[in-house]
């Protein structure tokens, strides 16, 4: 759902803001499915009714993880 230009995901406990999801995705490693699983595990988004999963998948596909220094 869009609210004032930001994606907000309704959680059982309250609202999750787009910047919280983006921050999590920047550090999540693996393929898109693994990164979505990280979001679900750490932020609990996409775990209740599933209505936000399509938006979360789009974010996973567009927010590239930060590269780790070698």
C-alpha positions, 0 to 999 in steps of 0.5 A, spaced: 500 500 500 502 506 498 502 512 503 505 519 502 509 516 497 512 510 501 510 503 501 508 501 508 506 494 510 501 493 515 504 488 521 500 485 526 504 489 531 504 495 527 506 499 520 513 497 517 516 503 513 519 502 506 526 504 509 526 499 514 525 493 509 530 497 504 535 497 510 534 489 511 534 488 504 541 491 503 544 486 508 540 480 506 544 475 502 543 470 497 538 469 491 531 473 491 527 467 495 533 467 500 532 475 501 525 474 501 525 469 507 530 474 511 525 479 510 520 474 513 524 472 518 527 478 521 521 483 520 515 478 520 513 482 513 509 477 508 507 472 514 500 474 516 495 474 510 500 475 504 497 481 501 504 485 501 508 479 498 508 481 491 510 488 493 516 485 497 518 481 491 518 487 487 523 490 492 527 484 493 528 484 485 530 492 485 534 493 491 541 490 490 545 487 496 551 491 499 557 487 496 562 485 502 569 487 502 574 482 500 
